[in-house]
Amino acid sequence: MNVGLSLILLAIFLVSLTPTALSQGSSYILDATIADGTSLFSYTYNYTVEKTNPLVYSLQVSTPNGSPVLNGTYTDSSRCFPNYIPIDGENVSMKYKGQVQIEGNTYQEFVGDAYVRGEQIPIDAYFLGGVLFKLNGSYENITINMINISVNTQSKPSSSIDYVPIIVVAVVIVLAIVIMIKLGKI
């Protein structure tokens, strides 16, 4: 394998390790429903990324009529977003299980527990690109469903740190071309 190709592959690998799904100002909306056999509760979770290094985001949980249930700002160091998913006043606890293919996409699968009205509910959570896509679980007559209903539409990086992967790729490509010219391959 020639040196230029090796450098290009290394650059692509390094960029793939850099989290790029989250950017400052991006917003994610999750729709959650909790059914306990006699009642159905619906909530909207609005996560807004305020800073990416370290990850700082605000969370607003509200009912369908807009009444706020929870407002706060959190710092998160986990590899998946969000790590703070309060249900019935307590955070969901999750552990990484592995990767799973669903409809051609590779998801990170987590398993864990949520507590609703004192009952421990086993849950499964699926993250796509490091961002929560779907969470669900049930136990006896209690069911929890949460799905990401938003698409991050922010298209351009908002701080200089967001340009680092692009700069690294450009530098590596230029270096690879220079090396290939000196070796007489081009």
C-alpha positions in Angstrom: 0.0 0.0 0.0 1.5 3.4 -0.9 2.2 6.1 1.7 -0.4 8.6 0.3 -3.2 6.1 0.5 -2.2 5.1 4.0 -2.2 8.8 5.1 -5.6 9.4 3.5 -7.1 6.3 5.3 -5.6 7.4 8.6 -7.1 10.9 8.2 -10.6 9.4 7.4 -10.2 7.1 10.5 -9.2 10.1 12.8 -12.2 12.2 11.5 -14.6 9.3 12.1 -13.5 9.2 15.8 -14.4 12.9 16.2 -18.1 13.4 17.3 -19.7 15.5 14.7 -23.4 14.8 15.3 -23.7 17.5 17.9 -23.0 21.1 17.3 -23.5 24.3 19.3 -27.1 25.5 18.9 -28.5 22.2 17.6 -31.8 21.1 19.1 -33.3 17.7 19.5 -36.9 17.0 20.4 -38.0 13.7 21.9 -41.7 12.7 22.3 -42.3 10.5 25.3 -45.4 8.6 26.4 -45.9 6.7 29.6 -49.0 4.5 30.0 -49.7 2.8 33.4 -52.9 0.9 32.5 -55.3 3.5 33.5 -53.7 6.8 32.4 -51.6 8.0 29.5 -49.0 10.7 30.0 -47.3 12.6 27.2 -44.2 14.8 27.5 -41.9 16.6 25.1 -38.1 16.7 25.8 -36.3 19.6 24.2 -32.5 19.3 24.3 -30.5 22.3 23.1 -26.7 22.0 22.8 -25.1 25.1 24.2 -21.4 24.1 24.1 -19.7 21.0 22.6 -16.4 20.8 24.5 -17.3 19.9 27.2 -20.9 19.1 26.2 -23.3 21.5 27.9 -27.0 21.4 27.1 -30.2 22.7 28.3 -33.2 20.5 28.8 -36.9 21.5 29.0 -39.5 18.9 29.6 -43.1 20.0 29.1 -46.6 18.6 28.7 -48.5 18.8 25.4 -50.2 22.0 26.5 -46.8 23.6 27.0 -46.7 23.5 30.8 -43.1 23.1 32.0 -42.2 20.0 34.0 -38.5 20.5 34.2 -35.9 23.1 33.1 -32.2 22.8 33.6 -28.7 23.0 32.2 -26.4 20.0 32.3 -22.8 19.0 31.5 -22.4 15.6 30.0 -19.2 13.5 29.4 -20.8 10.4 28.0 -20.3 9.1 24.5 -24.0 9.2 23.7 -26.4 12.1 23.9 -28.4 12.7 26.0 -27.2 10.9 29.1 -29.7 12.6 31.3 -33.2 11.3 30.6 -35.4 12.0 33.6 -38.6 10.0 33.7 -41.0 10.4 36.7 -38.3 12.4 38.5 -35.4 9.9 38.2 -32.7 9.5 35.5 -32.8 6.4 33.3 -29.7 4.2 33.9 -28.2 2.6 30.9 -25.3 0.3 29.9 -23.8 -0.3 26.5 -24.9 -3.6 25.0 -23.5 -3.5 21.4 -24.3 -2.5 17.9 -27.3 -3.6 16.0 -28.4 -3.1 12.3 -31.9 -1.8 11.8 -33.1 -1.0 8.3 -29.6 -0.5 7.0 -28.4 1.8 9.9 -26.0 0.9 12.6 -27.4 1.8 16.1 -25.7 1.6 19.4 -27.9 -0.4 21.7 -28.1 0.3 25.4 -30.1 -1.6 28.1 -31.1 -0.3 31.5 -33.9 0.6 33.8 -36.3 3.5 34.4 -38.4 3.9 37.5 -42.0 4.9 37.1 -44.2 5.1 40.2 -41.7 3.1 42.2 -41.7 0.3 39.6 -38.4 -0.8 37.9 -39.0 -0.9 34.1 -36.4 -2.6 31.9 -35.7 -0.4 28.8 -33.9 -0.7 25.5 -32.4 2.5 24.0 -31.0 3.0 20.5 -28.6 5.8 19.5 -27.9 6.7 15.9 -24.7 8.8 15.4 -24.4 9.2 19.2 -27.9 10.8 19.5 -30.9 9.0 21.1 -33.2 7.8 18.4 -35.6 5.5 20.4 -36.2 4.3 23.9 -38.8 1.8 25.0 -39.7 -0.6 27.8 -42.5 -2.2 29.7 -43.2 -4.1 32.9 -46.6 -5.4 34.0 -49.0 -2.6 33.0 -46.5 0.2 32.6 -45.1 1.1 29.2 -42.6 3.8 28.2 -42.0 4.9 24.6 -39.7 7.8 23.6 -38.7 8.7 20.0 -36.6 11.5 18.5 -39.0 13.5 16.3 -36.6 16.2 15.3 -33.9 16.4 12.6 -30.9 18.6 13.3 -31.0 21.1 10.5 -28.0 23.1 11.5 -25.7 22.8 8.5 -22.6 24.9 9.2 -20.2 24.7 12.2 -20.7 27.4 14.7 -17.2 27.6 16.3 -13.6 27.1 15.2 -13.3 23.8 17.0 -16.0 22.4 14.7 -13.6 23.0 11.7 -10.8 20.8 13.1 -11.9 17.6 11.3 -12.1 19.4 8.0 -8.7 21.1 8.5 -7.1 17.7 9.5 -8.4 16.1 6.3 -7.2 18.9 4.1 -3.7 18.9 5.7 -3.3 15.2 5.3 -4.4 15.3 1.7 -2.0 18.1 0.9 0.8 16.2 2.6 -0.1 13.0 0.8 0.1 14.8 -2.6 3.4 16.3 -1.8 4.9 13.0 -0.7 3.6 11.3 -3.8 5.1 14.0 -6.0 8.5 13.6 -4.3 8.3 9.8 -4.7 7.6 10.3 -8.4 4.2 8.6 -8.2 2.4 11.7 -9.6 
